[in-house]
Amino acid sequence: MRAASYSLHRSLAGLAMLGMIALAPLAAQAGEPVPPCDVGHFLADQQGMASGEIRGDRLEDVCGTVVHVYGKRRTRSGWHGYFLLQVAPGRVIRIVSDLDRMNAPAWPWVAEGDHATVRGRYYYDNPRSQGIDWTHHGTGRNWPTAGYVVVNGRNYQ
């Protein structure tokens, strides 16, 4: 990670842990609980992964604004949709959705400017290869927690 980016990241993570950065969770549909959003936890985990203090995938609940949407791509595990979510000023993370496993309309079901809350598995290979995947309802032997994406109050699993 470049020094300036790392410095900004550390500052934002510190502010988030002190409660000085607050991103309000989205309103849920009538009668549903508000989805969790813990950007401070995510920023701390991201910093820990970058420094090598934390290893392994982590469960994350983040929210923010969609800043870019990619077309769908076929991988060895099926069709996937990708978008970038700004979770704090200057902090963007890639969100990966397994379209074959999600109960959602045709991709893209998210657009730039949308507000999204995401639960999934955060993976960090290096500063350029990181993101949140496992955003669908299923679980597996290597990941026991179901995920979701809530876009403008609509839940996709």
Secondary structure, DSSP 8 states (H G I E B T S, - for coil): --HHHHHHHHHHHHHHHTT-S-------STTS------HHHHHHHHHHHHHTSS-S-EEEEEEEEEEEE---EEETTEEEEEEEEEEETTEEEEEEEETTTS---SS----TT-EEEEEEEEEEEETTEEEEE--SS--BTTB----EEEETTEEE-
